[in-house]
Amino acid sequence: MNTPREDLPEWPEPVEILNVGGRSDIVLICEHASNYIPASFNGLGLSADELVRHIAWDIGAESVSRSLSKLLDAPCFLGKYSRLLIDLNRPIASPTSIPQRSEATDIPGNIDLEEADRQCRIDRIFTPFQSAVAAYLDLRQQEGRKTTIVAIHSFTPVFLGQNRPWHAGILFDKSADFGREIIERLSRITGLMIGANVPYVIERISDYAIPVHGEDRGLEALLVEIRQDLIGSSDGQTRWANYLFEALKKSV
């Protein structure tokens, strides 16, 4: 049983909050910012090469989020553990909350997981992260501040042999007008292929930030997916942070 001990330095806080006093109307969320797994989990049975792949985190998303937070003067919530331990953008009832298989890769450390181990990850990682976001949004609403949720993610150019031609996608459900406005702006700014609700769609069974932190509060809420080969370098990360700043700043 991989139960964390509170006195071990290998267990950092599950959320890093940037620019908490930011003046922007936008609140950024980047759940898959890190591929960190405590040493006691032995990499969940995966090799080091596997743990730097997309299955463990959203490559480039952390740097884009950090830069965008500064550009917009926006608060930002960064997840500090690998999505393989528990996915911060999945309801805990989702079968992909703690994935036994990601893309075409089995995750040995998540197979036949004991309930106590599962609950440990919920208590140590998932609940504190979501509670931090919720408490901050509660405070903004009490202060009467306008708030728009923007979640930052990245996706693979190829998934299970299928090419994904889009350079980025803007995902939305109830915020359709806002989503299409950002797509139009981002397409004009970049000259690239920006899709609506690609390569995924927002569904309550498989998403958390947009339906729970956004729509359940009556807030505009979008999820940005950037193709990871475009933000795999510092230059690309800076470029896309600036693209998003230009597209979002009129909404602040």
Phi and psi in degrees as a GROMACS rama.xvg file:
@    title "Ramachandran Plot"
@    xaxis  label "Phi"
@    yaxis  label "Psi"
@TYPE xy
-95.1205  70.419  ASN-2
-89.8845  124.7  THR-3
-71.1176  145.088  PRO-4
-103.891  132.878  ARG-5
-64.2425  -21.6876  GLU-6
-88.8538  -0.735307  ASP-7
-88.7047  128.702  LEU-8
-67.1527  -13.2457  PRO-9
-70.7632  -7.78  GLU-10
-108.677  85.4235  TRP-11
-73.7403  172.219  PRO-12
-60.4778  144.652  GLU-13
-78.6741  -6.12228  PRO-14
-139.588  138.637  VAL-15
-113.28  126.381  GLU-16
-107.152  121.204  ILE-17
-99.6413  143.372  LEU-18
51.8044  50.0934  ASN-19
-59.5685  -26.0327  VAL-20
-95.6251  13.9249  GLY-21
-55.4177  144.692  GLY-22
-89.6992  -7.64392  ARG-23
-65.7929  153.26  SER-24
-73.3531  -18.8397  ASP-25
-86.3198  136.67  ILE-26
-115.269  120.774  VAL-27
-91.9565  141.619  LEU-28
-131.52  128.512  ILE-29
-131.85  89.906  CYS-30
-71.2425  -31.1236  GLU-31
-105.959  40.8266  HIS-32
-73.7974  -22.2138  ALA-33
-130.024  149.598  SER-34
-107.614  21.0141  ASN-35
-69.8462  130.797  TYR-36
-132.04  124.56  ILE-37
-55.2839  146.675  PRO-38
-58.248  -30.0739  ALA-39
-65.5439  -14.8843  SER-40
-87.7449  -5.5489  PHE-41
51.7138  42.7552  ASN-42
62.6479  19.0952  GLY-43
56.4457  24.4409  LEU-44
84.2957  8.69088  GLY-45
-103.457  156.617  LEU-46
-77.3556  164.211  SER-47
-60.163  -35.9431  ALA-48
-63.4226  -37.0695  ASP-49
-68.2268  -33.2775  GLU-50
-79.631  -3.48274  LEU-51
-103.683  3.51339  VAL-52
-81.5126  172.042  ARG-53
-60.5004  -25.7443  HIS-54
-60.1124  -24.5747  ILE-55
-95.8249  -20.1935  ALA-56
-169.075  175.603  TRP-57
-99.1357  100.999  ASP-58
-57.272  128.711  ILE-59
84.6928  -14.8906  GLY-60
-67.8831  -36.9077  ALA-61
-62.0774  -48.4819  GLU-62
-64.2204  -41.9737  SER-63
-59.8381  -43.4826  VAL-64
-64.6732  -43.3337  SER-65
-61.644  -45.2426  ARG-66
-66.7043  -42.301  SER-67
-65.4211  -35.7734  LEU-68
-58.1929  -42.4684  SER-69
-68.9536  -44.2681  LYS-70
-64.1419  -41.2285  LEU-71
-86.4014  -13.6876  LEU-72
57.333  50.9062  ASP-73
-115.453  142.378  ALA-74
-65.58  152.946  PRO-75
-146.981  135.437  CYS-76
-110.936  117.894  PHE-77
-108.564  129.248  LEU-78
-75.1791  140.627  GLY-79
-111.02  8.0666  LYS-80
-129.766  157.135  TYR-81
-63.5958  143.35  SER-82
-61.7558  -18.1274  ARG-83
-71.2637  -26.3661  LEU-84
-72.7935  -50.314  LEU-85
-164.193  136.693  ILE-86
-87.6936  119.513  ASP-87
-73.6165  -11.6284  LEU-88
-108.598  29.878  ASN-89
-130.659  138.551  ARG-90
-60.4592  148.23  PRO-91
-66.8736  -17.4892  ILE-92
-82.2271  -9.62302  ALA-93
-69.6766  141.061  SER-94
-64.8501  -15.982  PRO-95
-100.905  10.3171  THR-96
-59.6583  -48.7058  SER-97
-122.815  92.9067  ILE-98
-71.0783  133.996  PRO-99
-86.2328  -19.9759  GLN-100
-145.374  133.058  ARG-101
-126.618  124.59  SER-102
52.8469  -119.107  GLU-103
-108.813  20.3125  ALA-104
-113.521  123.585  THR-105
-73.9732  144.1  ASP-106
-110.787  92.5272  ILE-107
-54.9227  -39.859  PRO-108
-70.5519  -7.52626  GLY-109
-107.878  -0.706436  ASN-110
-87.9025  135.805  ILE-111
55.5745  43.2241  ASP-112
-71.2491  132.108  LEU-113
-70.5242  149.38  GLU-114
-60.4673  -35.8787  GLU-115
-64.1722  -37.8888  ALA-116
-66.7565  -42.543  ASP-117
-61.2297  -46.2541  ARG-118
-64.7445  -34.7013  GLN-119
-59.1766  -44.7253  CYS-120
-66.9812  -38.2048  ARG-121
-61.2398  -48.348  ILE-122
-70.2497  -35.2432  ASP-123
-89.022  -27.4233  ARG-124
-120.297  -59.0262  ILE-125
-66.0206  -54.899  PHE-126
-62.5882  -45.1205  THR-127
-61.5394  -38.0852  PRO-128
-63.1719  -52.3426  PHE-129
-65.0819  -35.6927  GLN-130
-65.9263  -37.2221  SER-131
-64.9844  -44.5386  ALA-132
-63.4075  -47.1814  VAL-133
-61.8796  -42.7229  ALA-134
-63.3974  -39.6956  ALA-135
-66.5695  -42.746  TYR-136
-67.4504  -36.9409  LEU-137
-56.9157  -46.3263  ASP-138
-62.8252  -43.6333  LEU-139
-61.217  -42.1862  ARG-140
-67.5711  -36.776  GLN-141
-63.3209  -33.1194  GLN-142
-83.5664  -3.87268  GLU-143
73.853  24.8902  GLY-144
-85.5653  135.462  ARG-145
-64.5874  139.307  LYS-146
-140.474  134.391  THR-147
-126.291  129.935  THR-148
-91.9038  129.666  ILE-149
-130.771  115.702  VAL-150
-99.7269  138.887  ALA-151
-112.172  125.174  ILE-152
-138.212  170.126  HIS-153
-134.753  159.426  SER-154
-135.945  160.478  PHE-155
-81.3889  146.063  THR-156
-65.5609  -25.7241  PRO-157
-133.52  133.65  VAL-158
-129.421  116.011  PHE-159
49.8269  44.7977  LEU-160
84.3735  -4.22614  GLY-161
-100.232  124.826  GLN-162
-70.7829  143.92  ASN-163
-116.856  104.171  ARG-164
-78.1499  -16.2039  PRO-165
-70.7958  146.017  TRP-166
-82.9989  -29.6967  HIS-167
-159.265  159.023  ALA-168
-131.008  146.067  GLY-169
-112.625  117.768  ILE-170
-104.391  136.458  LEU-171
-156.201  162.735  PHE-172
-124.74  -84.1132  ASP-173
-74.8871  -21.4394  LYS-174
-91.1296  49.084  SER-175
-65.0949  -43.5919  ALA-176
-63.7453  -45.2844  ASP-177
-63.8133  -42.589  PHE-178
-60.4305  -45.1617  GLY-179
-69.8086  -30.8574  ARG-180
-64.7372  -43.5214  GLU-181
-67.9734  -37.6967  ILE-182
-59.9839  -45.1708  ILE-183
-62.6486  -43.3781  GLU-184
-65.1108  -47.5908  ARG-185
-66.5503  -36.1799  LEU-186
-64.0446  -42.0404  SER-187
-68.2543  -40.9613  ARG-188
-67.9109  -42.8043  ILE-189
-94.0218  -27.3287  THR-190
69.2433  17.7472  GLY-191
-108.348  175.985  LEU-192
-86.4505  107.143  MET-193
-113.348  117.849  ILE-194
-101.835  160.16  GLY-195
-97.2966  125.417  ALA-196
53.9128  48.1396  ASN-197
-136.01  149.288  VAL-198
-83.4463  8.92939  PRO-199
-131.365  176.175  TYR-200
-127.094  157.858  VAL-201
-82.4002  122.305  ILE-202
-138.383  138.344  GLU-203
-61.0349  -31.0754  ARG-204
-70.2638  -22.9144  ILE-205
-126.219  5.29614  SER-206
-133.208  152.17  ASP-207
-122.497  -54.3351  TYR-208
-59.0554  -49.4432  ALA-209
-67.9647  -51.9165  ILE-210
-69.208  -39.9633  PRO-211
-86.0749  -55.5742  VAL-212
-76.3421  -26.4402  HIS-213
-97.4268  -74.9145  GLY-214
-66.3664  -35.9323  GLU-215
-64.8707  -20.0769  ASP-216
-97.4391  -0.100899  ARG-217
75.5951  24.1691  GLY-218
-97.8685  149.652  LEU-219
-64.1691  137.806  GLU-220
-151.453  128.137  ALA-221
-131.026  152.131  LEU-222
-118.037  126.099  LEU-223
-100.144  125.021  VAL-224
-112.8  121.842  GLU-225
-113.761  135.065  ILE-226
-64.2725  128.085  ARG-227
-65.909  -26.0521  GLN-228
-68.7935  -16.5776  ASP-229
-86.1893  -15.4425  LEU-230
-128.356  28.5477  ILE-231
-82.5675  -9.86991  GLY-232
-121.733  162.843  SER-233
-63.2636  -36.4043  SER-234
-62.6303  -45.1062  ASP-235
-65.2778  -38.4537  GLY-236
-64.6316  -43.072  GLN-237
-64.4473  -41.9977  THR-238
-59.6634  -46.4868  ARG-239
-75.082  -29.2349  TRP-240
-62.7476  -40.2234  ALA-241
-70.0911  -39.6455  ASN-242
-56.2893  -48.9655  TYR-243
-67.6745  -36.6522  LEU-244
-59.2069  -47.0777  PHE-245
-62.4857  -37.4858  GLU-246
-74.397  -32.9414  ALA-247
-95.8414  -20.6946  LEU-248
-63.9503  -28.055  LYS-249
-72.4947  -13.2137  LYS-250
-93.4017  -4.20658  SER-251
